[in-house]
Amino acid sequence: MASTNVTGQCPGPMKATSNGAFQNESPLDFALPLIILQIVLVVVFTRLLAYFLKPLKQPRVIAEIIGGILLGPSALGRSKAYLDTIFPKKSLTVLDTLANIGLLFFLFLVGLELDFTAIRKTGKKSLLIALAGISLPFVVGVGTSFVLSATISKGVNQLPFIVFMGVALSITAFPVLARILAELKLLTTDIGRIAMSAAGVNDVAAWILLALAIALSGDGTSPLVSVWVLLCGSGFVIFAVVAIKPLLAYMARRCPEGEPVKELYVCVTLTVVLAASFVTDTIGIHALFGAFVVGIVAPKEGPFCRILTEKIEDLVSGLLLPLYFAASGLKTDVTTIRGAQSWGLLVLVILTTCFGKIVGTVGASMLCKVPFREAMALGFLMNTKGLVELIVLNIGKDRKVLNDQAFAILVLMALFTTFITTPIVMLIYKPARKGAPYKHRTIQRKDHDSELRILACFHSTRNIPTLINLIESSRGTGKKGRLCVYAMHLMELSERSSAIAMVHKARNNGLPIWNKIERSTDQMVIAFEAYQHLRAVAVRPMTAISGLSSIHEDICTSAHQKRVAMILLPFHKHQRVDGAMESIGHGFHEVNQRVLQRAPCSVGILVDRGLGGTSQVVASEVAYKVVVPFFGGLDDREALAYGMKMVEHPGITLTVHKFVAARGTLKRFEKSEHDEKEKTEKETDEEFVRELMNDPRGNESLAYEERVVESKEDIIATLKSMSKCNLFVVGRNAAVASLVNSTDCPELGPVGRLLSSSEFSTTASVLVVQGYDPAADTRPLVEEDESYEQASRDISDSTV
C-alpha cells in the first residue's frame, strides 16, 4: 500500500508506481496508474457527451465543461466512495499539474494561430463593435460585483473582485466562436468576418485585463507589488519581441518548404515555451501568459508553424486539455447554489452578461449600419464563452477572489451563454444564399466563344496532376480568359484547434491565387499558380470548410455564385499500385451523390487513373486519346459536348462511338415505339450529333463511328476494344441497361460503373458527366437575385 504518516495526522506523498495487484498493492494508491485511469475516464466520458451533443451543433467545449461538472461533486462526486477512489485529494496536485502543462501548450497553439498583424489591420467597423462588446459588459460586470459582494461574497477584496467580474462578463471565446461560425456556415459571410475580427481584438484585450486582475489579486499588502508585477510583465513582453521572436524567426527561415523540420528546432521551441511560462509565473502573472506570448510572437508563415501545430495539438487537445475541464469541474459544486437568493443571483448574472454583451454589440453594429437581424445574431455570437472564461474563473478561485458559490454561478453562466448561441443564431439569422441568374449552366451552348467556367474540386495533392491535365486538355486554343477555373479545396471541418487557421484560407474565396505581397507556401496553391502563369487560363482558388454531411451545400452555392457550367468532382476511390480501387471514405462518396442531386449546373465525376502521369504535362506534350461512347440522352449529349470542347486542343484526338440498337438492347427501345417522349429524345440526339459533326471545330483529330449492337455482351466487347485510350467521357444516365451487376456506385451510371471497374482497365481515366436538367432542379440552394452581383461587391471593411 502507499505509505502513510505513522502518526496518522496526514497522508504521505503518493509513490509513482505500484508493484502490482499480486503484491497486495492497489494501483489506485499510486500516482501513475491513478492518473492514467483519470485520463481515460475523462477522455471517454467527454467524447461520449460530445457525440450525443453533436446533433445540437454544440462545440466540443460544451461537452467538456458539462463532463467536468458531472465528474465532480455536483453529480458523480456526491458519492464519497467515488471521489476518494477516483479523485482522492492527494492526487489532485498531479492532476492539476498535468492539466496545466496541457493548458500551457494549448495556449501556445492559440497564440500561434492568432495573427497579431491581421488584428492590427482590423477595420474600423469591427474595432468599434469589439470595443463596445468589451466596455459595456465590463461596466455591467462591475455593477454585478457589488451585488455579489453584498450577498454571497462578503469580505472579498473588492478591487480584484471587480476586475475579475468585469473580465469574466466581457470575454468572447475566439476558438469556440470560430467553431460555431464554421458549423453554421457563416465563416465567409460579412457577419462571420466581423465576428472573427472583433473576437480577435476581444481576445487580446481580455488577456491584458486578466493580467491586470492577477496583478491586483496578489497577497502583498503594498500597492507597489501590483505595480512591479505589471512593469515586469510589460518588460517580459518587450523581451519576447526583442529576443524570442528573432530566435524563432531564425529557426523558421532554416526550415524550407518540402523539407522536414529539425527535431532540435522543435525541442528548442517547446523549451522556450516552458521557460517563458516559468518567468511569467515567477513575475506573478501566471505561467499561461508566457506560453501565450511566445505563440503570438512566433512566425505564422511557412512549414515551421504548421509542423509545430501538428506535433503537439493532438496530444494536447485530445488527452491533456480535457483534464483541465475535469479539474475545473472538481472545483465546481452546483449544490452550493441553494435557495431563492442563490438561484436569483445566477439568473441575474446570466441576464446581465447577455444584456451587456448583446446590447453593446447590437448598438455598435447599428451605428455601423449593420441590419438589425445581423446585429442581433452578432450580439449572440459575441456572447460565446469558452476555455479562456474557465481560465479566468479558475485563477480567481485559486487566488481566493471567488468563493465556491460565486465560482459555480459563473461556470454555469459560461455554460448557458455558450449553449444558447447556436440555436438562437439559427433561429434569428438564416442568411439567404443569393446569386445572380445565369444562362450558361452546361457545356452545350450556341455561343462556343463565350467564357467557360469550371469549378474543379479536390481533396488532396493526389487529385491535382490529373485535374490540371484535364483542365489543360479542355482549354482549347481560344484567347486568354476563355476558360476560367475555380479550384476548390474540400477541407473537412475537424475537431482540432488548428481548424481556426482554416478560417484565413476560407476568406480568400474567388480572389487571385497569388498574394501581391507575400507568395503562398501552400503546395496545392503553388501547383495551380504555376499552371496559370504558363497557360491562357484564369485560375481562382477557393476553400470549402465544412462537415462532410453539408459540404455539398458549399460546392453547389459556390458553383451558382461563380456561374460555372460544370462542377468537377474526384471519385471517392483511388487506384492502388496493383490496379485495384480503394475507397478514401464513405463520406466523400455521399458528398458526390448529394452534389449530383442539388447542383445548379452540369457535374463531372473524375475516376483518376493517372491522366498524363503523376505530374503536370506541358501543352506541347499533351497527346491524349479520348473516347466518347454515345448511347443517347441528356447526359450523353453533355458528355459529347465536353469531348468536342477537348478536341479543340491540338494534342487531343477524339473518337465518338454512337451505339445503335439492333433489337432493343438499348433501354430506350425496350419501351413502346409510340412513346412521344422517347421519340423526341431520339430526334434530339440525332440532331445534336448531326450539328456537332458539322461543327467547324471537327477536324482531322475527330473520328465518328456508329456501332450496331445486339446484346449487352456486344456493348461490353466494343467498349473493351477502346480501353487503350487515355480518357473515357461518358454520360451518367446513358440510355442503356446496366452493364454490370454491381450497384455500389450509382453516381457513375450503367456505363461508368463498367468503365471504372478494375477488371475493365487500369490505365484509362473516366469522366462521368451529368448534364444540367432545369426540370429536375426543383430545390435550388441559391435564391436568384438580379441585384446580387452588385451587392456582393460591397464587402465589409473588417477582415481578419
N, C-alpha and C positions, 0 to 999 in steps of 0.2 A: 504493500500500500504506500501511497505518498506519505512523505514524512510530515509529522505534526509536532508542534512545540510541546515539550514534556509537561509544561505547566498547564497546558490546555487553554491558555489565555487567547491565543490566536493561531490560525493555521500557518505553517511554514510555506516557503515558496514551493511551487509545483516543480517537480522534476520534468525533464523534457520527454523522455521515452520510458516505456514500461518494459518489464521482462516477459510480459505475455500472460494470458489468462491461465495457462498451465502452471505458472509460478504463483497462482493465487493473487494476482495483481489486476485490478480493474483498469482497463485502458482509459476510462473516463476520469481517473485520478491523476492523469499525466497530461502535460501541456500539448504535446504534438498530436497524439490521437484525438484529443478533445477538440482542438482547433480544426482538424480535418473533418470531424463529424459536424461541427458547426458550419463550416463552409459548404459541405454537401447539403445539409438541411436547408440553409438559407438559399442557395442557388436553385435547388429543385423546387422549393416552395414558391419563390418569387417567379420562376419561369412558368410554373403551373398557373399562377394568378394572371400573369401576362397573357397566357394563351386564352384564358376564359374572358379576359377583358378586351381581347383583340377585336371582336365584332363591334364593340362600342367605340373603336378607333381611339382608344386611350393610349398615350405614350407609356413606355415601359416603366418610367419613373413612378407612375401612379401605382403599378403593381408592386414595385419595390418599397414604396412608402407604406402601403397597406400591409405588405408581407412583414415588414419590420414591426409594425404596430401589433399585428396578430401574434407574432412570435414572442412579444414582450409581455409585461404584466397586465396589459389591457385585456388579453384573451387567454392564450395558452399558458401564459406566465402566472395566471391566477392559481395554478396548481404549484404548490411549493415544491413538491417532489420533482416536477418537470424542470423548474428553474434551478434547483440545487443539483440536478443531474446533468442537464444540457448546458445551462448558462450559469454555473456557480460564480459567486462574486470573485473568487480568487483567479478565475480565468478571464475576467473582463479586461484586465490590463493587456494581456496578449491579444485579445480580440480587437480592442481599441487601437493598439499599436499597428497591427496588420491592416486594419481598415484605413487608418490614416496614411500608411505608406501607399496603399492603393489610391487614396484620395489625392495625395501629392502628385502622383504621376498622371492621374486623370485631369487635374487642373493644369498640369503642364501641357497635356494634349489640347485642352480648351484654349489655353493661351496660344498654342501653336496654330490653331485654326482661326483665331480672332485676328483679322488683318487690321492692324492699327493704322496703316497707311490709308486703307479704304474708309475707315471710320473718320479720319481727318477730312476726307473728301465728301462726307455726308452732306446731302442737300439741305437747304435752309428749312424746307418743309419737315423733313424727318427730324432735324435737330430741334425745331420748335416743339414738335409732338413729343420727343423724348424728354425734353426739359420740363414740359407741362406734366408728363406722365411720371416724373420723379418728384417734382416740387409739391404738388397738391397732396399726393399720398403721404409724403414725408410730414407735411404740416398736420394732416389728419392723424397720422401716427403719433405725433407729439401730443395732440389733444387726447387721443385714446390712452396714452401712457399715464396721464393724470388720473383718468377714471380707474385704471387698473391699480395704480399705486395707492389709491384711496380705498380699495376694496381687498383684492387678493394678494397684492404685492406691497403690503405695508412695510416700512422700514428700509426699502431698497434705496441704493444710491441713485438719486434722481437723475443726474446728468447723463451717465452712461445708459440708464434705462430709457431715457427719452430718445437718445441717438439709436439704440438698438431697435426700439419700436418703430422709429421713422424708417430705418433701413429695411426692417422686416416687411413693412407695408408697401415700400416703394420699389422693391426688386421685380424685374422681369427676367425669367429664365431663358437665356439665349438658346442653349441647345434644345430645350424642350419645345420652345416656340418653333424652331426650325423643323422639328419632327411633326408637330401639329400642322404647320403650313404645308409640308410635303404630303401628309395624309389627305388633306383637304384640296390638294392640287392648286394651292394659292401661291406657291413659291415665286412663279414668274409673273404674277399679276401685279398691278400697281400697289394693291393693298399689301401684298407679300413683301414687295421691295421696301415699302415704308416701314412695315413692322420689323423687318430684319435690321434695317438701318437704325431705327430708333432703339431696338433691343441691344444692338452693339454699343451704342452710346450709354444706354442704361446700365449695361454690364460693367463698363469701366467706372462709371460714377458710383455704382454700388460697392465696388471693391475699395474705392477711395474712402467712401463713407464708413465702410466696415473697418478699415484701418484706423480711422478716427475714433470709432466706437471702442475698439480694442485698446487703443492708447489711453482713452479716458477711463476704462474699466480696470486699470491696474490697481494693485493693492497699496501702492505707495501713497502716503498722506500728502506729500508735496505735489503741487500742480506742476512743478518743474519736471517731474518724472515724465508726465504726458508729453511735455514739450520736447524733452530729449528723445523720447520714443519716436515722435513724428519727424524730428530732424534726422535721426539716424535712419529711419525708414526712407526718407527722401534721399539721403546720401546713398543708400543701397541701390535705389532705382537709378541714380546717376552712374554709380559704379557698373551696374548691369549694362547700361547703354554704352559706356566708355570702354569697358574691359571685356565683359562676357559676350556682347554682341559681335565684336570683331573676331573673337576666338571661334564662335560658332560659324560666322560667315567664312572664315578661312577654311574650316573643315568642309563646309558646303561646297566651296569652289573646287576643292580637290576630290569631289565626287561627281564626275561627269555622267551624263545620261547614258544608260545602257551598261554601266559597269557597277559591280557590287560595291556597296558602302563598306569601308573597312570596319572590322569589329572594334578596333581601337577607338574610332570616332564615336561609335555608339556608346561604348563604355565611358569615354570622357564626358559625353553629353549627359548621360544619366547620373554620373558622379557630380557634375556641376549642378544638376537639379537638386540632389540631396544636400550638397554643400550650401547652396543658396538657401535652402529650407532651414538648415541649421543656423545660418546667420540671422535670418528674419525671426526665428524662434528665440535666439539669444537677445535680439533687439527688444522683443516683446510684442511683435505684431503677428504672431502665429506663423508656423512653418509653411502653411499653404501659400502665403504671399510670395515666398521665394520661388517656388515651383511655377506659379502663375506668371511672374515677371520674366523668368527665363524663357517660358513658352512664348511670351509676347515678343521678346527681342530676337528670338531665333528666326533665321531666314525662312521665308514661306515658299520660295520657288525652288524648283529642281528636285532631284530624287532624294536628297538628304532628309527633307521634312517628311516625305512620303514613307521612306523606309523606317524612320523613327516611329511613325504612327503605326505602321504595320507590325513592327516588332513588339510593341508594348500594349496596344489597345485591347487586344482580345483577352490577354491575361488580366489586365486591369479592369476593363469594363465587365468581363464575364465572371470573374471569380472574386476579385478583391473589393470592387466598389459595392456590390450588394451587402458586404459585411458592414459597410458604413451605415447603410439604411437599417440593418439589423441592430447595430449598436445604438443608433438613434431611437429605434423602436423600443429597445430595452429601457431607455430613459423616459419613454412616453407612457404615462399611466392615465388612460382616459377616465378611469374610475375616480380620479381626483376631481373631475368636473361633476359636482353634486349640487343639487338644489337649484332653485329658480335663479338665484343670483349668478351662479357659475354658467348655467346654460344661457342666461340672458347676456352675459359678457361675451360668450362665444358668438352669439348672433350679432352683438354689437361690433365685435372685431371683424367678422365677415362682411357686414354691411358697410362699415367704414372703409375697409380695404377696397371693396368693389366700387364704392362711391368715389373715393379719391382717385383711383386709377382710371376708372371708366369716364367720369366727368372731366378729369383733367385731359385725358386723351381725346375725347369727343369734342371738347371745347376748342382745343388747339387745332384739331382736324377741320372743324367747321370754319375756323378763321382762315385756314389754308384752302378753303373751297372744296373740301372733300365731301361728296354726297353723304346724307345723314346715315343711310343704311351701312355704307362702307365705314363711316366714322364709328358707328356702334360696334361693328364687327372688329374694328381696330382696337377699340376700348377693351373688349373682352379678350382679344388676343394678347394685349399688353398686360393683362391681369394674370398671365400664366406664371406660376411659381415652379420651383424645382429644387435641384440639388443645392444651389447657392443659398436658397432660403433655409434649407436644413443646416447648412454650414453656419450661417448667422445664428440660428437658434441654438445649435449645439455649443458654439463658442460662448453665447450668452449664458447658457446653463452652466457650463464649466467655470465661467468667471463669476458665478453666483449673482448674475444680474437678473436672471429669470428663475423663478421657483418652479416646482413640479407642475402646478396648476396652470400658470401662465405659459409654460413650455407646451403642455398638452393642447391648450387652446390655440396657440399659434401654429402648431403642427397640423391640427385639424383644419384650420383656416387655409393653410397652404394646399392641403389635400383637396378641399372642397373647391377652391377657386380654380385649380388646375383641372379638376374632373369636369366642371361645367363648361369649360372653354369650348371643347369640340362640339358637343350637341347644340349649344346656344349659337355658335357661329354658323353651323349648318342650318339652323332654323331661321336666322335673320338675314343671312347673306348667301344667296345662291347665285353666283355670278353666271350670267348667261354667256355661253360660248358663242361669240359672234364672228362672222366672216363675210367678206364681200361675195356676192354672187359671181359665178364664173361659168364659162361655157365649155372650155377645153378640159373635160374630165376623162377623156380617153386618148389613146394614141391615134385612133381613127379620127380624121378631120379632113375637111375640104382644103383648108389652107395649110399646105405642107411647109410653108416658110415661117409659120408662126413659132414662137418660142415653145420648146418642150420642157416641161418641168417635171422632175422625178424626185420623190422622197425615198432615199436609199437608207434602210435601217441596218444596223449591225450590232452584235453583242460584244464582240471581242476582235482582237487583231487578226484572228484566224479568218474572219469573213472578208477582210479588206482587199487582199490582192485580187480575188475573183471579182469582187464588187467593182473595183476600179477598172479591171479589164473589160467587164461587161459594159460599164459606162463609156469607156473608150470606144468600144465597138458600136455604141449607139449614137455617137455624136455626129455621124455623117461627115459631110465636107462643107457644111454651111459656115457662114461668117460667125465671128465671136458673139456670144450671147444667145446663140440659137438653142443651146442646151444648158439648162440651169439645174444643178443637182443640190438638194438639201440632204446632207449626210447626217443622219440622226443616230447618235449613240444611245442604245437602250440600256439603262442602268437600273437594276433592281434596288429599290429603297431598302437598305439593310438596317439592322439594329445597331450597327456600330456608331460610335460617336463621330467618326470621320464622315458620316453622311452629311454633316453640316458643310463640309468642304465642297460637296457636290452642288450646293446652292450657287456657288460662284460660276460653275460651268453652266448651270441651267439658265442663268441670266443672259448668256451670250446667244440665245436662240435667234437664228436668222441674221446674225451680224457676220461681217467678213471673217474668214478663218484665221487671218493673221492679226496680231496686235501691233498697232502702229508704233508703240513704244518698246514693247518687250516681246521677243519672239517666243512662241509657245514651245513648251517642252513635252507636251502630250504626243506620244508616238503616233497615235491614231490621227491627230490633227496634222502632224507633220507629213504623213503619207498623203493626205488629201491636198495639203498645201503645195507639196511638190508637184502633184499631178496638175493642179490648177495653173501653176506657173508654166508648165510645159504644154498645156493644151488650151484650145479655144473653148473652154468650158468654165462657166461660173459655178463655183462650189461654195456652199454656205454650211457651217457646222451647226448642229442642234444637239441638245441633250434632253432625253426624256427620263425623268427620275420619278419612279412610282413603283407600287407593288405590282407584281405580275398580273394580279386579278383585275387591275384597272388601267394598265399602261396602254391598252388599245385605244382608250379614250384620248390620250395624249397624241398618239400616232394619227388617228383619224381627224382630230381637231387641227393639228398642225398641217395635215395634208390639205384641209379645206382652206385654212387661213393663208397658206402659201400657194394655193390654187394649182396644185400639181395634177398631172394627168395620170400618174401611176405611182403606187407605193411598192417598193421592192423590199421583200422580207426574206431573211435567211431561213432555210428549212431547219426544223428543230433537231435534225440529226446531222452528224458529220461523218465523213468516211475515214475509217481507220486505215492503218498501213496494209492490213490484209484484205482490204476492199469491202469489209462489212460496214454497215451503217450503225452508228452508235448514237443514242439519244443524249442530248445535253440537258434534258429536263422536261418533265411533262408540262411545267408552267409555260414554257415558250411555245409548246405545241398548242396550248389553249389560246395563247396570245394571237397566233396566226389565224386560228379559227374565228376569234372574235373580230379581228380586223376585216376578214372576208365578209362578215355579216354586216358590219357598220361602216365600211369605207365609203367616202364620198366620190370615189374615182375608181379607176381600174387598179387591180392588185396583181403583183407577180411574186411567186414564191420560188426562190432560187435554191435548187439542190446542188450544192457545190462539190464538184469532183476535180477541182484544180484547173479551172478555165485559164489557160495561159501560164500555168505553173504556179509556183509559190511567191512570185514577185511580179511587180508591175511590168507590163510589156510596153515598149516604146511603139509609137504609131507605125514606124516602118517595118516592125517585126510582127504586127498583127496579121495572122493568117489562119483564120478560123473557118471551119465548115459548119454551117448552121442548117438545121433541118426543121421544117415546119410540117408536121402531119396534120392535114386538114380534113376533118370529118363533117364540119358544118356546125352552125350555131353561133350565138353572140360571142362566146369566149374564144372560139376558133378564129373568128374574124378579127378579134382584137390581137390574138397571137400572131396572125398573119400580118397585120398592120405593123406590129413591132418588128417582125422579121424584115419587112420592107424598109423600115427605118434603118435597120442594121446594114442592109445591103448597100446603102449609100456610102459606107466606108469602103475604101479601095481594097482593104485586106480581107473582106468578108465575101464568101461565096454562099449563096442561099439556095437551097433546094426545097421546093414546095411539093409535097406529095398529097394529092387530093384522092381520098378513098371513096370509091363509088360502089354501092351495094349491088350485088348481082341478084340475090334472092332474100332480101330482108335481114341482112346481117346488121346493118345499122339500125339502131333502135327507133330512129325516126320512121322508118318504113315498116316497123312492126305494127304501127297504128294504121287506122283506116286511111285509104288514099284520099278520101274526100274531106279529111280534116283540113279546114281552111287555114288554120294557124300554121300547120306543118308545111302546107303548100307555100304559104307566104314566106316562111323561114327559108325554104329551099330556094325560092326565087331570089330572095335577098342574098343568100350565099353565092349563087351563080353570078348575079350582077356585081357583087363585091369582087369576086375573083376576076371577073372579066375586066373590071375597071383597073385593078392592080396590075394585071398582065399588060394592059395598055399604058400603064404609068411610065412616063419618061425616065423615072428612076430605074426601071428594069433594064439591065444591060447584060453584057456577057457573063456577069457574075451571078445571074439569076437563072435557075432551071426550074421548069414546071413539068410535073408528070401526073397522070391520072392512073390510079391502080384500082382494078376491079377485083373485089374480094368476095368470097362466098361464105366464109366462116371466121370465127374468132381466131382459129389457128392461122388462117391466111394473114390476118392483120398482124398477129404477133411475129410471124415469119418475115413479113415485109418490114416491120419496124426493126427487127434484129439485123436485117441486111444493111440498115443505115447506122448501126451502133458505132461505127468507126468515126463518126463526126465528133466535133468538139462540143456542140450545144444543140439540144432539142428545145424548141419553143412550141409549147402545146397549150391548147385551151383546157381549162379546168373541167367545165361541163360539156365535153365534146359529145356529139350526137352518136354515141356508140355504147353498146352494152359493156359491162365490166369485163376487163381482160384478165384480171387476177382474182383469186378467191379472198385475198386479204381485204379487210375493211378498216384497218387501224389508222389509216391516214386519209380520211375523206376529203381533206382540203386539197389533195392532189388530183382528185378526179380519176376516172377509169383508166385513162391513158397515162397520166402522170404517175400513178401507183406502179404501173408496169415499168416505165422508163427509169424510175428511181430505185427499183429493186436491185440488190447486189447481183442477182442471177442474170439480170439483163445486161448490165455494163458496169465497169468500174472506172471508166475514163470519160464518158460523156456527161457533162453537166446538163441539168434540166431546168428550164424556166417555165413554170406552170402559171398561166395567165387567166385571170377572171376579169372579163370586161364589165364596165360600169353599166348597170341597168337602172334607169330612173324609176321604173315601175316597182323595183324591189327596195328602193331607198325610202322606206316609209317611216323610219325612226332616225332622222338625222341628228347627229350630236351637236351640230353647229346651226345656230339661228342666223339666217342670211339677212344682212343689213347693208343697204347701199352706202350708209354713212360710215361703215366700219373702217374702210381703208383710210379715210381722212382722220378719224378719231384715233386710230392706232398710232398715228404719228405723234400724238400729244402725250409723250411719255413723261412720267413723273421725274422730277429732278432728283429724287432720292434713290440712289442705287448704292449697294454696298461695294 
